[in-house]
């Protein structure tokens, strides 16, 4: 049985929403039209007309999806679906679900890179680098325990590990991966509380690198990633 055209599932938005309503409408269109990975989305002009919004609004929404790895654009050819899109039927907003699923995909790549960089850092770090990693970990945990902004200290700690690996490309790749995933300003994955459960394990990681124990260091980085992944799945499932 042939599928109906995706635009059939769009209706003009009464409030001319510039953000969430557009994204939700596009997700519902993809799901109801049965679009699969590799299928092409309708042109921006057709989407804008069907929703009753400007083309710039559609472009902004699609830019957001591209930042999450949901679509890919081929110059002169169109926009194609590159990840599964499922709307939320419960209390979790659709965009939170899509952001969480994108973050889980990112973490698959990150886990491979982080394991390798931690292994190399543990083997190659100089005594001064090991002590600096331990010092920066202590600063990070003090900031977290005090309830102060911790992201700068977290970047410094992990950056010291990347430097100790002896290959600067690791740090560049991991930083670029994190920046590539666009999150909304109100996203739970951007909140300061997100990922806090993983910080006690950062001490285990620093201590293992300090004593040159590769097995303990890789176990610690995987425990950190497991904690974050569990939190992401809980947010997707429960909204908290």
C-alpha positions as CSV (number, residue, x, y, z in Angstrom):
1,X,0.0,0.0,0.0
2,X,1.4,3.4,-1.0
3,X,2.1,6.0,1.7
4,X,0.5,9.4,1.7
5,X,2.6,12.4,0.9
6,X,4.3,13.8,4.1
7,X,2.7,17.3,3.5
8,X,-0.7,15.7,3.9
9,X,0.0,15.4,7.6
10,X,0.8,19.1,8.2
11,X,-1.7,21.8,9.1
12,X,-1.1,25.6,9.6
13,X,0.0,26.5,13.1
14,X,-2.5,28.8,14.7
15,X,0.1,30.6,16.9
16,X,2.8,30.9,14.2
17,X,5.2,29.3,16.6
18,X,8.8,29.9,15.9
19,X,10.2,27.0,17.9
20,X,8.7,24.0,19.7
21,X,5.4,23.8,17.8
22,X,7.3,23.7,14.4
23,X,9.6,21.0,15.6
24,X,6.8,19.0,17.1
25,X,4.8,19.3,13.9
26,X,7.7,18.1,11.7
27,X,8.3,15.1,14.0
28,X,4.6,14.2,13.8
29,X,4.7,14.5,10.0
30,X,7.7,12.2,9.8
31,X,6.0,9.6,12.1
32,X,2.6,9.7,10.5
33,X,3.9,9.7,7.0
34,X,6.0,6.6,7.8
35,X,9.3,8.2,6.7
36,X,12.3,6.0,7.2
37,X,16.0,6.7,7.4
38,X,17.2,7.7,4.0
39,X,13.8,9.2,2.9
40,X,13.8,12.8,1.6
41,X,11.8,15.5,3.4
42,X,9.6,17.9,1.4
43,X,11.2,21.1,0.3
44,X,11.5,24.0,2.8
45,X,9.1,26.1,0.9
46,X,6.4,23.4,0.9
47,X,6.9,22.8,4.7
48,X,6.6,26.5,5.4
49,X,3.4,26.9,3.3
50,X,1.8,23.9,4.9
51,X,2.5,25.1,8.4
52,X,1.8,28.8,7.6
53,X,5.1,30.0,8.8
54,X,8.1,31.7,7.1
55,X,10.8,29.8,5.4
56,X,13.3,31.1,7.8
57,X,11.4,29.5,10.6
58,X,11.5,26.1,8.8
59,X,15.2,26.6,8.1
60,X,15.9,27.3,11.8
61,X,14.0,24.1,12.8
62,X,15.8,22.0,10.3
63,X,19.2,23.5,11.4
64,X,18.3,22.3,14.9
65,X,17.6,18.8,13.6
66,X,20.8,18.8,11.6
67,X,22.7,19.7,14.8
68,X,21.1,16.7,16.5
69,X,22.1,14.4,13.6
70,X,18.4,13.7,12.7
71,X,18.7,15.0,9.1
72,X,21.5,15.5,6.6
73,X,21.4,18.0,3.7
74,X,22.8,17.3,0.3
75,X,23.5,20.5,-1.6
76,X,21.3,20.8,-4.6
77,X,19.5,17.5,-3.8
78,X,17.4,18.0,-0.7
79,X,17.1,17.1,3.0
80,X,17.2,13.4,4.1
81,X,16.2,11.7,7.3
82,X,19.3,10.2,9.0
83,X,17.9,9.0,12.3
84,X,14.6,7.6,13.6
85,X,12.0,10.1,14.7
86,X,9.3,9.1,17.2
87,X,7.0,11.6,18.9
88,X,6.3,11.4,22.6
89,X,2.9,10.2,23.8
90,X,3.6,10.8,27.5
91,X,4.9,13.6,29.7
92,X,8.3,13.9,27.9
93,X,8.3,16.6,25.1
94,X,9.2,15.3,21.7
95,X,12.3,17.5,21.4
96,X,13.6,16.2,24.8
97,X,13.3,12.7,23.5
98,X,15.0,13.5,20.2
99,X,17.8,15.4,22.0
100,X,18.3,12.4,24.4
101,X,18.4,9.9,21.6
102,X,21.0,12.1,19.8
103,X,23.0,12.3,22.9
104,X,23.0,8.5,23.3
105,X,24.2,8.1,19.7
106,X,27.0,10.6,20.4
107,X,28.0,8.7,23.5
108,X,28.6,5.5,21.5
109,X,31.3,7.4,19.6
110,X,32.6,9.1,22.7
111,X,33.0,5.9,24.7
112,X,35.4,4.5,22.1
113,X,37.5,7.6,22.0
114,X,37.4,8.2,25.8
115,X,38.6,4.6,26.5
116,X,41.5,5.0,24.1
117,X,42.6,8.4,25.4
118,X,42.4,7.4,29.1
119,X,44.4,4.2,28.4
120,X,47.1,6.2,26.6
121,X,47.1,9.0,29.2
122,X,47.5,6.4,32.0
123,X,50.5,4.9,30.2
124,X,52.2,8.0,28.9
125,X,51.6,10.8,31.4
126,X,54.6,12.4,33.1
127,X,54.7,12.7,36.8
128,X,53.9,16.4,36.5
129,X,50.9,15.6,34.3
130,X,49.5,13.0,36.7
131,X,49.7,15.4,39.6
132,X,48.1,18.2,37.5
133,X,45.2,15.8,36.6
134,X,44.7,15.0,40.3
135,X,44.9,18.7,41.2
136,X,42.3,19.7,38.6
137,X,40.0,16.9,39.7
138,X,40.1,18.3,43.3
139,X,39.2,21.7,42.0
140,X,36.3,20.3,39.9
141,X,34.9,18.4,42.9
142,X,35.1,21.4,45.2
143,X,33.1,23.4,42.6
144,X,30.5,20.7,42.3
145,X,30.2,20.2,46.0
146,X,29.8,24.0,46.5
147,X,27.0,24.1,43.9
148,X,29.0,26.5,41.7
149,X,29.2,26.4,37.9
150,X,31.5,23.5,37.2
151,X,31.8,23.2,33.4
152,X,35.0,25.2,33.1
153,X,36.7,23.1,35.7
154,X,35.3,19.9,34.1
155,X,36.8,21.0,30.7
156,X,40.1,21.7,32.4
157,X,40.2,18.3,34.0
158,X,39.4,16.3,30.9
159,X,41.6,18.6,28.8
160,X,44.6,17.6,31.0
161,X,43.9,14.0,30.4
162,X,43.6,14.6,26.6
163,X,47.0,16.4,26.7
164,X,48.6,13.6,28.7
165,X,47.6,11.1,26.0
166,X,50.3,12.6,23.8
167,X,47.9,13.1,20.9
168,X,46.2,16.5,20.7
169,X,43.7,15.3,18.1
170,X,41.8,13.4,20.8
171,X,41.0,16.6,22.6
172,X,40.0,18.3,19.4
173,X,37.7,15.4,18.3
174,X,36.0,15.1,21.7
175,X,35.5,18.8,22.1
176,X,34.1,19.1,18.6
177,X,31.7,16.1,19.2
178,X,30.3,17.9,22.3
179,X,29.8,21.2,20.4
180,X,28.3,19.4,17.4
181,X,25.2,18.3,19.4
182,X,22.9,21.3,19.6
183,X,20.8,21.5,22.7
184,X,18.0,23.9,23.4
185,X,18.5,26.5,26.1
186,X,15.8,24.9,28.3
187,X,17.0,21.4,27.6
188,X,17.4,19.2,30.7
189,X,20.7,18.0,29.1
190,X,22.0,21.6,29.3
191,X,21.1,22.0,33.0
192,X,23.8,22.3,35.6
193,X,22.2,19.3,37.5
194,X,22.6,17.0,34.5
195,X,25.4,14.5,35.0
196,X,26.1,15.3,38.6
197,X,25.9,11.6,39.6
198,X,29.0,10.9,37.6
199,X,31.4,13.2,39.5
200,X,32.4,11.0,42.4
201,X,33.8,8.6,39.8
202,X,36.0,11.4,38.4
203,X,38.1,11.0,41.6
204,X,38.5,7.3,40.8
205,X,39.7,8.2,37.3
206,X,42.2,10.7,38.5
207,X,43.6,8.4,41.2
208,X,44.0,5.5,38.7
209,X,45.9,7.7,36.3
210,X,48.1,9.0,39.2
211,X,49.2,5.4,40.1
212,X,49.4,4.3,36.5
213,X,46.7,1.7,36.8
214,X,45.2,1.2,33.3
215,X,42.5,-1.2,34.2
216,X,41.2,1.0,37.0
217,X,41.3,4.1,34.8
218,X,39.3,2.5,32.0
219,X,36.8,1.1,34.5
220,X,36.4,4.6,35.9
221,X,35.8,6.3,32.6
222,X,33.3,3.6,31.6
223,X,31.5,4.1,35.0
224,X,31.3,7.8,34.3
225,X,29.8,7.2,30.9
226,X,27.4,4.6,32.2
227,X,26.2,7.0,34.8
228,X,25.5,9.7,32.3
229,X,23.8,7.3,29.9
230,X,21.5,6.0,32.6
231,X,20.5,9.5,33.4
232,X,19.8,10.3,29.7
233,X,17.6,7.2,29.5
234,X,15.7,8.1,32.6
235,X,15.0,11.6,31.3
236,X,13.8,10.2,28.0
237,X,11.5,7.7,29.8
238,X,10.3,9.7,32.8
239,X,11.1,13.4,32.0
240,X,13.3,13.7,35.2
